[in-house]
Amino acid sequence: MIPAADMEAQMNERLADVKDKVRINGFRPGKVPAGHLKKMYGKSVMAELVNEIVRERPATILSERGEKSATQPEVAMTEDEAQADKILSAEADFEFTLTYEVIPAIELKPVDGIKVEREVVEISDEEVNEQILKIAESARTFATKDGVAEDGDRVTMDYLGKVDGVPFDGGKDEDAELVIGSNRFIPGFEEQLKGLKAGEEKVINVTFPEEYPAPNLAGKDATFDITVKEVAAPAAMEINDELATKLGLESVDKLKEIVRGQIEGQYGNVTRQKVKRQILDQLDEMYKFEAPSRLVEAEFENIWRQINTDLAQSGKTFEDEDTTEEAAREEYRTLAERRVRLGLVLSEIGEKAAIEVTEEEMQRALYAQLQQFPGQEKQIIDFFRNTPGASASLRAPIFEEKVMDKLIAEVNVTDKTVTKEELLAEDEDGDDVKPAKKKAAKASAEGEEAAPKKKAAPKKKAAAEGDAE
């Protein structure tokens, strides 16, 4: 409650500040009587004061109480018009009710007892060379040949795909280029190109995989009418300075250095995620407080929305994933609770360590967003500038990674050398959450990328992959 006398005193101060600025007919500048000013502008100034109090006072109240609100506090004021008019006239105290859910106090525990195993892969020269050859496909040249198509040859063709004799969308292309053995097209397609020569036609029979991303094609038998226009054999490719020059580098040593760095970066990302997961799992065991229900509900709704979107896009149901909607809801609510609880713990750790996200880091994150959506830069910038809370989506992952850096430096880390197959083996425990049984929805709910999907129909693909994949 704010006494009417205090509200009136603040109003009078503001009226005094504007006294010399207002222009009112019949009065010289600065000579307007206070009573007249109050009569003309008092209620509007008081309304500004009320809005400021409602906007700023909750934070002060929380600070005085030593509490944190899980969400934006709800402010309730009188709905009685007569009472509201009295408040604006400084004839009644200004009272409002603040409703919020308190984030429980978190007493941080020592982390030096946390033990994690960091998997490390030794990168061989052979692996670097293999990756270079994959990248160098963009620089490979082909020469037209008179013979039949074999493994490694490039076939230029026109094709028309049909299901039950009817062409389907995305199933037609002209002058499409395909290197036999690249496994770019659906299973069985490339094999049936072997033995064909330029000018020959053939009907290829294939079956789309059951997990094919286009529901109208998944599991369907299809035919492709093929007309071969050229067969070309690959030229020999050696890893040398000439190849490096074709790829825009000054030497083969520089090429190898860059590729090795790319591989190390890729493996390093996987290693970090596994270390992070181990730390989070142990923090989850260390902190068992009840997470604020509103935060949990909001997190669950985000997850659940993505789950249903993924299922709809794949044309599947919960039953297809060996579960029920009720069981799925229970699992993902548990997942949401864990995420919220761990998020609060990491936030407390970061706050106690005075970890901050710099403006430069925020700008880099925004730039990364802009790169993902070329041509939409203005809309994205306007979104982050005008949408309340939008910048938090840029800040949160940066803050979390900086907190994780601190934890990794403090916990007990033991390195373990593994093969790349062991490092990259799919971990059913997900990244930072306990797994749910529905694999189709699991990737999105746990913040992982889904496995690469094949195209809706065979189409051209750029020869250069751009990095060491």
N, C-alpha and C positions, 0 to 999 in steps of 0.2 A: 504494500500500500504506500502511495505517495501522498502526503497531506496536501490539501487544497492550498494552504498557505505557501508551501514550497513550489507548487505548480505556478501559482500567481506570481511569486517572486521571479521565477525564471522567465515568465511571460513579460513582466515589466522590464527585465534586463534586455530582452530582445526588442521590445518596443522602443526602448531608449536608444538602442543601437541604430534603429532605422529612422529615428526622429528627424535627423538632419537630411535624410535622403528622400523622404516622401514629399510629393507635391500635391497639396490639397487647396482647391479654390477657396479664397477668402483668408488664407493664412500665409504669412511669409515663411520661407524655408527655415526650419529649426524652431519655429514659434508655435507649432501645433500643440495645443494642450494635451497633456497625458490622457485625460479622461476621454477626449475626442478620439485620440489614437486607439485607445482601448475599445471604444465603442465600434470603430470601423474595422479594426484588424485583430482585436483580441482573440476571437474564436478561431480564426484561421491560424494565428500563431500558436494557440493552444493545441490545435489539431496537429500541427507539425511536431510539437513537443510530445504528444501522445504517440505518434508514429515512431519518433526517435527512441522513445522509452521502450516501446514494444520490440523494436529492432535490436536495441543495444543492451537493454537491461537483463535479458535472460543469461547472456554470457557472464555478466557481472555476478548475478545470483549464483550461477554454477561455480564460479571461481571462489566466491565467499564461502560456499558450502564445501568446497574441495571435491566437487563431483564432476563427472563427465556424462553427457547425455548420449545415448546410443544413436538417436536421430535428432533432427531439428525439433526443439521443444515446441509444444502447442500452446498458444496463448489464447485465453478466453477472457473476453471483457463483457461488460454489461450489455444486454440487448434492449434494455429499457430506454426508449428515446428521451424521456423526461430526465432520467438520471444522467444519460450521456450529455444532454444539454447543460445540466448543472456542472458536470466536470469541465466542459469547455468554457463555462462562465466562471470557473474557479470557485464555485459554491459548494462543491462536494469533493471528497478525497477520490483520487484515482486508484481504483483497485483492479487487479487482474489476477487470473489464476494461471500458473505455469504447470503444464503436465509433461513429464518426460520419463523415459526409462533409463535408470542409472546403469552405467557400465561398472561392473564390480571392480573394486580395487585389486590390482594384481601385484602381488609381492614377488619380485623377480628372484629366481633361484640360480645358484652357480651353474655354469654350463661346462665347467672343466671336466665333469664326469661323463659328458656325452662322448661316445666313441663312434667314429665313422670310418668306413673303408673306402678309399678313393681309388677307383679302377683306372689304370693307366695303360695305354697301348703304345708299344714301341713301333714306330713307323719305319718300315724297311724301304730301301731304295727301289725294290721291285714294285712295291705298292705305289710309290711316287711315279714311277715310269708308267705303270698301268693307268693311273689317273691322267697323266699327261696325254697318253694316246687317246683316251676317251674325249678329253677336251679338244684335242687336235683334230677330231673328226671334222670340225668346221674348216680346217685347212686342207683336208684330204682332197685330192683330185681324182677324177674318174675319166677313163677313156672308153669310147664306144667300142663294143666288141661284136663280132658276127655270131659267136657261139650262143649256147643256151645259158640261162641265168643260173648262177650257183651261189653258195654261201658267200657273203661279203660283196656281191655285185649289187649295183644300184639299178633298180627297175623304174623306168618312167612309164606311167600308165594312166588310162582313163578307167573309172569304175562306176558301177551303179549297183547299190545294195537294195535287196528286196526281202521282205518277209511275207510268206504266203503269196509270192508273185507280185506284191505291191511295193513300189519304192517307198522308202521311209525317209523322213527328214534327216539331213546330215549324212546321208549314205551315198552321196554323189560327189565326184571330183574329177577334174581333168588335169593332165600333166602332173599327177601326183608322183612324188619321188619316194622310194622306199628302199632302204638297204636291207637285203635279206640277212636275217640273223640279229637285227637290231631289237626285235621283240616290241616294236612300237604298236603293232596292230593286234587285234584280238587273236587268241590262240588258234593255230591251224591255218591262218591266212597266208603267212609268209612262206610256209613249207610248200604250198601249192603253186607258188610262182616258179619254183625250181624246174628247170627243163624247158621253160618257155623262151622263145626268141622274139625279136622285134617283128611286129606285124601280126603276131598270133593272137588269137582270142581264146578265152576259156571262161567257164562258169565255175566259180569257187564256192564250195559248200562249207559253212562254218556254223558253230553254235555259240551264241553269246553266253558268257559266264552267268551263273545264277546271281552273283553279287554285282552284276553290271549296274552302274549308277543310273542308267535310263530305264525306268520300270517297264516301258513299252517294248524294250528289247531284251531285258534280262531273261536268260534261259531259252530264248527263242532260236529256232533254226533259221538260217538266212542264206541267201545266195548273193554272189557278187559277179556281175558281168564284167569281165576284164578284157581290155585291149592294150596289149603291150606296145609301147611306142619306141622304147629304146632300152637296151641292156648295156651297161657300162661296168667295166672292171676297175677295181680300186688300184691306184698307184701305190707303190711301196712307200712306207712312211718311217723315217728314222728320227730318233730324238737327237737333234743336233742344233747348231746355231741357226741353220737355215729354217728349221721348224720354228724356233723361238722368234725369229724375225717375222715369219708369217703371222705369228700370234701377237706381234706388236711389242716384243721384248728384245733387249740388246744381246742377250746371250742365253745359251742353254742352262748355264749355272743359275742365272736369274730366274728362268722359268721353273727350274726345280725348286728353288728357294720359295717362290710364291706358292707353288702347288703344295709343297710340304707344309707351309704355313696354313693353307686352306684346310688340309686334312687335319692338322693339329687343332685348328679352331673348331671343326665339326666334332671331332672326338671330345674336345674339351667341353663343348656345350653339353654333350651327353653325360660326361663324367660329372660336371657341375650339377646337373639335374638329379643325378643319383645321390650325390652327396647331400644336396639340399633335401631330398626326400627322406634320407636317413635322419637328418637333424630334425625335420618337422615331425617325423614319427616319434622321436624321443621327446620332443617338446610336448607333443600330444599326450604322452604318458605322464609328463611332469605337471601339467596344468589341467585340472578337471572341473573348473568352475562352470556354472550355468551361463551360457551365452545369452545376451539380450534377445528376447523373442522377436522384436521387430527387425533386428538385423538378420536374424536367422530366416525369418519369413521372406524378407527381401532377397536374400541370397538364394533361398530355395526357389522362389518364383523365377529368378534369372536362369537357374539351372533347368528347371522344369520346362520353361519356354523353349530353351535350346534343345532339350531332349525331344520334345514333340515336333519341333521343326525338323530335326534330323530324321526322325522316324517317318514323317510325312514325305520328306524328300527321297527316302530310300524305298518308300512304298511298303514299309513293314509295320508290324504291330508289336505290342509288348509280348504277346503270345509267341510271335516269331522269334523273340529273343529269350524264350524259355522263362518267362516271368509273367507277372500280372501287374496291372496298373497300381493296385494297392501296395504290392510288395515293392514296386519301383519307387513309389512315393516315400515309403518308409526308408528305403536305402538312401535316396537322394536328400531326404531331410537330415539324416545322420551326417551325410557328406557336407551339407550346408552348415550344420552346427560345428563340425570340425573346422571348416574354413573360417568361420567367423571367430571362433575361439583362438585359433592360431594367428589370425590377423590381428586380434587385439594384443596378443602376447608380443608379436613382432613390433607392433606399434609402440608398446610400452618399452621394449628394449631399445628401439630407435630413439624414443623421446628421452630416456634416461642417458643415452650416449650422445645426446645433442646432435643426432644425424639430421642433416638438412639436404634438401634437393635444390640445387642452384638454378638460377634463371637460365644459365647456359645449357644445363642438362634438360630443362623443360623445352627449350628451343630446339635442341637436337631431336627430342622425342616428337615434337610437332613436325619437324622436317621429315622425319621417317614416315609419319602419317601421310604427309603430302606426296611423298614419293610413291606410296602405294596406290594413290588415286590421281593419276595425271589428268589435268583438265578440270579437276574439281577443287583446286586449291582455295579459291575464294570461299566456296561453300563451307569447306572444312575449317578455315580460319574463322569465319563468322560463327560457326557452330561452337567452337571452343571459346570464342570471345563473348557470346551472348547467352550460352546455356549454363545456368547455375550448376556447379558441381562437375562440369565436363572436364575441367582441367585436372580434377582428381584422378581421372582415368589415365592421364599421362603421368602424374606424379607417383601414384601408388606402386606400380611395378618398379620404378627407379628406386624409390625408398626401400622397398622390400629387398631388392638385390643388394643395396648398400648395407642393410641390416644383416643380410646373409653373409656378406664379406666379413663383417665384424665377427659373426659367430664362427665362421670357418677358421678364422685366425685364432679363436680362443678354444675351440673344442679339440679333442684328441683325434688327429687324423693319421691313419696308416695307409701308405700307398701299397697297392697290389697290382702287379703286372698281369694283364689279361690279353687275350686275343681280341681282335676287333669283333669277331662273331659273338664272343661272350659279352663284350661291352654293349653291342647293339641289340642283343637279344631282348625281345619285348618283355617288359616287366608288368605283370598283371596288377601290380599295386598302384599303377598310375603315377602321377607326379607329386601332388601335395595333398592327396585325399585318399580315403579308403575306396576301393573299387566297388562299382555296382556290377551286376551280372550282365546287364544289357550291353554287349560289346558295340553295337551299332551306335549307341548314344554315348558311350563311355568317353570317347576322345574329346568331344566338345565340352562335356561336363567337367572334365579334369584339366582343361586348358591345354590339351595336346592337339597337334595337327593330325587329321585323319590320314591314313595311308594313301599314297597317290592312287588316283582312279584312272582307268583307261578312258579314252574318248568315247563319245556316243557312236562314232563310226570312224573308220580309218581316214585320217586326213594328213595333210602335209605337216611336217614338224621342222622347226629350224634346226640346222645342223649344229650350231653352236649352243652348248648348254650354259655357257657363261661362267661356270665355276666347276670345281671338282665335286661332282655328285657321286 
